[in-house]
């Protein structure tokens, strides 16, 4: 008994910095949960298609439901900050955590400030580009902002206020690795890993067969992720890890490590990978990422991404990406089948996801942008801010011009270099190639009129041809 107590004391002293670390945010609620909620949680997640596999294989049928029934559990998911924003491919993991939190369980999001510098080989054909510590720190800030915003939006707009939630905590694994050295880590943890098991992982085998092979750095990734799970198990009592299907090998490593070191039984749940209509994984490596931070993907772009999903995907996406009751999803699909042209299911999907990621203001912005671009709504254009217009027309030049008395349409076009100099540019206006605020114009000498050519917000949307946009902000004398 004394020896066990001494080991615990040594562990706490060795990792005391972790206890002192402040998390980016922790939302705390009093805990109360009925047994029926626990019983229905995994069943509901399965019906939604949100849980693909469990590890060990039989855990989801008996042991895991009983564990969830026994009291509030801690569930974690890791996010390596290899970019300064999460993307739609990560959103399912956050939604999984939100489902657990809504059922009264405590959730932990671990940002891989340390592991991002190693690089996860899972699902990769070549080694990730090495990131500097400064780059990882900046990326960590951006991802922390994503997580905070999404959890806050869920609490504001989707949570049933009559039910109490668990806590949510964000940690950075750099906080428990920064005081380790390689000899100490290998001495204390490395002896519990077996080369044969590590070599058998799919992520390792696929890389070893490639022409590039696999570096020692990448090979050790599974040991670090396994230790993350062990660390959270020891300090937070965490027994469940969520991850994409490509993380199954890392989940298994964590399970094996914890079982060897402490004898505790822990579990892994995998989530389906989100793919495009062509079957490609949605991520930054594939070059098709839809980001969750506004400066990389605007609310309008996120809204349009889900609005444009194929008919065959929309029901599954409603179950995965929204918190709508399944009966309501089925009702929406019946309405869609009765009148496909209205695209009610697509619109609800796009609205629900945009509100979760960007809040009500983000959803309203997405709708304004949609009305401006696709419905030529002058009213929506007039209600848009400068930043919204720049988000909508990301490639369009933004100009601030002094509005001088007598400024004509041809003057405005020339001052922003929207048309060529000389007769050719004049002819383009007179032949109707220029549009101001969705209205075609053919009089180059027309003086700009407030509330017609210049909207109440001081903006003019100038278009030449079909796709040449310019945004003009008029400054008064």
N, C-alpha and C positions, 0 to 999 in steps of 0.2 A: 504493500500500500504506500509506504514511504517512498519507494522508488518511483511508483507511478506519479505521485504528487510532485516529486522532484522533476520528472520529465515535463509535466504540465507547466511548472514554474519556469523551467528553462525555455520552453516554447514561447510563453507569454513574454518573457524578458527579451528573447531574441527578436520578437516581432512587435515589440511595444510601439514602434513607430506607426504600425498599422492601426493600433487602437487610437492613436492620437490624430490620425489623418481625418480631416473633415471631408465628407462626401460633397459632391456638387449640389445635391439636394436630397432630402429624405422627407417624404410625405408620410405622416404617421396617422393611423386611425385606431380607435378602440376595436378590439377583435371580437366578433361574434359571428358564428356561422353554423347553420344547421347541417345535420348529417346528409339530408337530401341534396343539398347543394354540392357536397363533396361527391356523392354518388353520381350526380348528373354531369359533373364537370368533364371528366374524360370521355364519357359517352357523347356529350354535346360537341366536344372538340373533334371526336372521330366522325360524327355526322357532318360536321362542317368540312372535313377533309384536312383539318389543320394538323393532325398528328399522323405521321406516316408509319413510323416504327417505334418500338420501345426496346430498351436494352436493360437488363437481359430480356430475351425474346418473350418469355412468359410473364414478365412483370406487369404489363398493362392489363392482364386479365384478373389478377388477384392481388398481388403484393402492393402494387402502386395504388390501386383504389383504396385498399385498407389503410395504407399510410396516409393518404389524403383525408381519410375519414377520421383518423386518430387525433387530428388537431392541425393548427396552422403550420404549414411547411414553408421552407425557403427554397425558391426556384431561381436558377441563374442562367444567364446567357451572355456570351462574350462577343465583343465587337472590336476587331482590330482597326485602329485609326490609320488605315493606309490611304485615306483621302480625307478632305475636310468636311465631308458630309456623308451620311448614310444614304442609301438609295432604296428603290422599291423592293429590291431583292431582300433587304434587311427588314422591311416593314412587317412581314409575317412573324418574325421573331419577336418584335415589339408587341404585336397584337396577341401573340401567345402569352407573353408576360402579362399583358393587360387582362386577359381572360382569367389567369390564375389570381391576379390581384383582386379582381372583382369578386372572385369566390372566397376571398378572405385570406389568401396566402401571401407571404412576403416575397418580393421579387428583388433581385440584384442584377444590375447591368454592369458588366466588367469591361472597362475600356483597356485594350491591350497596349498600354504605353510601352511595355517591355517587349511583348511578343510581336508587335508590329515591326520591331527592329530586327527580328529573326526571320519572319515571313512564313506564313502557312502554305505548305505545298499543295494542300487539298484542291483538287479541280484545276490545277495549273500545269501547263505544258513546259514551262520554263520558270526559272527562279525569279521571284519578285525583285524589282529594282530596290536597291538599298535606300533606306530613308534615314536622314540625319535625325538626331535627337530633337533639334529645333522644329523640323518639319512634323515629326510625330506629335510634339507638344501643341503645335498650331492645329493639326488635324483633330487632336483630342478635344480641344475647345469647341470646334465646330460640331463634332458628334455629340458632345455633352449638351449643346444647345438644342440639337435635334431631339434628343431623348426627353429633355426637360419640357420642350414645347408640346410634344405629342402626348406625354402623360398628363400634362396640364389640360390640354384640349379634351382629352378623354374624360377627365374628371368634371370639366365644365359642361360638356355637351352630350356625353353618352352615359355617364354613370347614374344609376338609380340611387337618388339621395337617401332612400329609406334603408339601403343596405350599406353595411360598413365594409371598408376595404382593408387589405393588408398594407404594409409599408412598401415603398420603393426606394432603393438605395443605388447610387452610382459610385463605383470604385475604379481606381486606376491600378492595374497590377504592377506598375512600376514602383508603387509604394512598398510592396513586399519583396521586390527583387533588388532594389537599389543598394541594399547593404550586403547582399550576397557576393561572394566571389566564385569563380568557376570551380576551384578545387573543393570548396565547401559544398557547393550545390551537387557536384558529382559524388562526393563522399557520402552525403546524407540522403540523396534521392536516387542517384544513378544506379545504385546497387539493387534497387527494387524493380528495375526494368530488364527484360530479357531480349537479347538481340533478335532471336528467332521470331518472337511476337511482333516486335517493332518492324522487322523486315517484311512481315506478312501483310501489313496494312496495305489497302488498295492504293492509297495516295503515294506510298513509297514504291510499291511494285510498278505502278504506271510510269513513275519518273525514272526508276532504274532501267527500264526498258527503252527509255528515250535516248536520243543521240547526245543530249546535254548531260544526262545523268542527274545526280542529286548531291548537293553540298552537305557537309557535316552540319552546318548551321541549320539548314532546313530539316535535316533528319532529327535534330533534337527538339523540333517544335512540339511534337506530341508529348514529350516529357514535361515541357513547361505548361502546356494546357492541362495536363493531368495534375500537376502540382497546384495550379489555380483552383481546380475543383477540391483538392485536398485542403487547401488553405481556407476556402469558404466553408467547407464541411467542419473544420475545427473551430473556426471563429464564429460562424453564423448558423451552424447546424444544418447547412445546405445539403440536401440529399437528392436533388433533381436538377439536371442540366438540360437545357433546350439547345438545339442546334440544327442546322440544315442537314439534309441527307448526306452531303459531302463531308460532314463532320463526324460521321459514325465512328471511324477509326479513333479519332481523338477522344470521343465519349467513352469508348471501350478502354482506352489507356487510362483515363481518369478513374473509371470503375475498378480496374484491376489494381491500380496503385493504392487507392484508398482501402480496398479489401485486404491487401497485403500488409499495409502499415498499421491500420487501426482495427481491421476486422469488420468495419461497418458496411452495411448494404446500402448502396446508392444506385440511382437510376438515370437513364438517359432517354430523352424523347426527341425524335427527329421530325422536322417540319419539311413539307415539300418545297422543292426549289421552284421559284417562279421563272417561267420561260416565256419567250416571245411566241408569236403565232407560228414561227418557223422552227421552234423547239430550242432556240438558243437561250442559255442562262442570261438573265438580265443582270448585268454588272458592268463596272467600269472597264474591266479587262476586255470584254466583248465590244466595248465602244458604244453600247446602247443604253447606258445607265439613265434612269429617270431619278433625279436626286430629290432628297427630302428637305434641303435647305433652299430658301427662296432665291438666293443670289446665284444658284446654279440651275435650278428648274423653277420657273414661276408657278404660282397657283394655277394660272391659265393653262400652262403646258402640262401640269399634272392632271388637271381636270380633263383636258383633251386626250391624254394618254388612255385614261380609263373609258372615256366616251367612245373612243375609236376601237375598243376591243371587239373581236369577232363575236358574232351572235353565239357561237358555240362555247365561248369562254365566260360569258357574262354571269350565268347562274353560279358557276363554280367560284368566280371572283366575288360575287355578292356574299357567298358563304364564308370565304376566306378573309376578305378585306374589310367587311363591315360587321357591326354588332347587331344587325337586324335579326329578330327572331326568325327561325327557319320557316315558320308558317307564313310570315310576311314575305319572305323571299319567294316562296311558292306562289303566293297571291300575285306578286309582281310579275312573275314569269307567265302566269295565266293571262294577265292583262297584256303582256308583251306579245304573246302568241295570238291573242284576239285582234290586236292592232299593232303589227310590227313597226309601222311607219312612225309611230309616236316615240319609239325607243325609250319607253318609260324606265325599263330596268337599267339601261345604260346610263341614263341621266341620274338615277338614284345612286347607282354605284359611284359615278364620278363625284357627285355631291357629297356622299358620305365620306369617301376617302379624303377629298380635299378639305373638308371640315375637320377631320381628325388630324391631318398633317399641318394645316395652316389656320385653323379656327374659322369662325363665322366670317370675319373680315376677309380672310383669304378666299373663301367660297364666293362672297359677294364680288370681290375683285375678279375672280375667274369668270363669273357670269357677265360682268360688265365688259370684259375683254371679248368674250364670246359674242355678245350682242354687237359690239363695235366691229369686229372683224367679219363675222358671218352674216349678220343681219343688217349691216350698214346703219346702225342706230346712231343718229346724231345726238340724241339725248344721252345715251350711254357714253358716247365719246366726250360729251361736255362734262360728264360727271367724273371722268378719269383724271387721276393725278399725273404729274410729270413722270413719276417713277413707274406707274402702271403702263403708261404708253411706251416707255423705254423697255419694260419687260415684254410687252406684247410685240414690239418691233425691235428685237434685240440687235439686229443687224442694221437698223435704220439710223442714220446720223441724227443727232440731236443738236439743234441750233438755237441759240439765244440771239434774237435780233432786236435792234431798236426800231420801234414803229414810228417812222417819220410821216408827216402829213403828205397825202397824195401817193403813198406807196401802192403800186399796181401789182397785178398778178405776175406780169413778166418780170417786174423788179424782184419780187419775192423768189421766183424760180431761179433767177440769175444769181442772187445773193447767196443761195445755198448750193449753187452749182448743180441744180437738178436738170438743167437743159444745156445744150451747147450754146456758145456765144453766136451772135450774128443771126442771119435770116433763118437758119435751120431751126434754132430754138424757138424763134417767134412763130414759125410755121407749125411747130409741134403743138403750141398752145392753141393757135387758131384752128387747128384741125381736130381738137378735142382729146389730145393725148394726156391732158393734165386734169387731175381731180383735186378739189379742195373739200375736205370734210365729207367725203363720199359723193360730192356733187361735181359732175363734169362741167368744165368751163371752156369756152372757145373765144373769149374776148381778152386778148393780152393786155389791153389798156384799161381794163376794169380796175377801179380803185378798190382796195380791200375795205369791206364793210364789216364793222363789228356785229356779232351775233349771226353773221352769214358766213363770212370767210374767216373770221376770228371768233372763236367760241368764248363763252362767258368765263372759262377758266384760263383765258389768254393763250390758248393753243390753236394751232392749225396743223391738221394732218394733210400733208401734200403727197400725192401719188402721181408718178409719171409712168404710163404704161400699166402693166398688170402687177408688177412686184417691186417697183422702185419707190420706196417710202422715205419721206423726210418728216421729222417732227420739229415744228417751229414754236418756240416760246417767245411771245412778243413782249418786249419791255417798253413801258410808256416813257414818253419824253419827260 
